[in-house]
Amino acid sequence: MLKMEKYRHVYYFCRLSKVIYKAVDFGEDRFMLCNFHGKWGKSLAVALAVSGLLVFAGCGNKQAQQKAAAVVPVKTMQVIKRDTPNVHEFTGFVEAQQEAKLTANVSGKITSKNFNGGDWVEAGQVLFTIDQRTYKANVLNAQAGLTAARTEYNRLNADAERYAKLYEQNAVSKQQYDLAVAQRDSARAQVAAQEAILENAQINMGDTDVKAPFSGRISTSDLAVGNYVAAGQTVLATMSNTNPVRIKFSMSENEYLQLSKAHSDSGAKALEDLKLVLSDGSVYTGAGVVDQVDREIGSGTGALTLKARFSNDNNMLMPGMFARLQANAGTIKNAMLIPQRAVKEMLYKKFVFTVGSDNKVDMKEVTLGARVGKLWLVESGLNGDETLVVEGIQKVNKGSEVKPAAMTEADLSNESKQ
């Protein structure tokens, strides 16, 4: 009985663990382990007890680690509230007011090239000359044909006049008179045909000089004297007139409806007081005006294409340049702003994760306005007193428990510089 009392705690451990140990055969003696008779029973019971305690301790540590791992470390920021200019920004490209690809109307070898790439050329200036010899010969041949046709016409016209007098005197028959008149009329038609041939030859001769259709800047050209050009096929160079220029860009239907009614702080219409930001970040001098709006919303993109006109007196703007346009729709009082990277897009909707006082995450749908630097302008969906998850939004879901670390607007700029 004393031995049983000594190992009673091990006995209870076995029962609590619901472990049933079957008889162990040590030679001739058979006994139940939980009776703990003999030297081997005592040692084995103690070993099992220690092992069980370690198992329970391990399970407890694992649960604690899982609970600690469930708490996600994130960086958070309060919703910013301040008076904010409602500036809508769009990207686009510079286009020339006029642009033309120059092709020759006649075929032949280039005999002269009268410009350098990038030159400013005036309307009517001769840029290329194509071998004129064949076309000069065609003009001379047409002139000779016209002279012969006119001579023949004059002869037949005189005959017709004589036959008319003779017919009045009944000296020739009506048939003879009609024949003379018909020959004269045919000769007149032949003169007209030869005049057309001469005019066409003169046009071709004139087209051997390829002239600038308008004043503007001309592109570089790889064609040199001696190169053969095919009429209507070979592009000789490209010309463009870049004062003023136009910026082609697109915006959504909602943005167009808003901006077409909005005014800037100065009172000007939002679409008539555009700012142009160049690729190096500098702001172009002078405001732009939207002067072309496409006739329809793109069915595939849902966007509307517009063109804004900017003066280009210093020729700084060139076709193909990247540009950012800014349309000021006035100042919004006490506007709500959130970091751009705090927004998660799902199924064409925008969501943010908010953190409550219990460090639990909730998800809210928001409607966003214009970009303001690294922030979004919030039109609806928030009250303005929320704390948002800024970093770690990919690791959390609604109901997640987080360990928040506060950050400020200045931290956003500092991190982008690193």
KAJO-V787856 format. One record per run of one state. SS is the DSSP state (alpha for helix, beta for strand, coil for the rest). FROM is the first residue (numbers start at 1). TO is the last residue. If there is no record, write none. Layout:
SS|FROM|TO  SS|FROM|TO
//
This chain:
coil|1|1  alpha|2|6  coil|7|7  alpha|8|16  coil|17|23  beta|24|26  coil|27|28  beta|29|31  coil|32|32  alpha|33|35  coil|36|37  alpha|38|70  beta|71|78  coil|79|79  beta|80|103  coil|104|107  beta|108|113  coil|114|119  beta|120|121  coil|122|125  beta|126|130  coil|131|132  alpha|133|168  coil|169|173  alpha|174|207  coil|208|208  beta|209|211  coil|212|215  beta|216|218  coil|219|227  beta|228|229  coil|230|234  beta|235|252  alpha|253|261  coil|262|262  beta|263|263  coil|264|268  beta|269|269  alpha|270|272  coil|273|273  beta|274|278  coil|279|282  beta|283|283  coil|284|287  beta|288|293  coil|294|302  beta|303|310  coil|311|321  beta|322|339  alpha|340|342  coil|343|343  beta|344|346  coil|347|348  beta|349|355  coil|356|359  beta|360|372  coil|373|374  beta|375|380  coil|381|386  beta|387|391  coil|392|400  beta|401|406  coil|407|408  alpha|409|417  coil|418|418
//
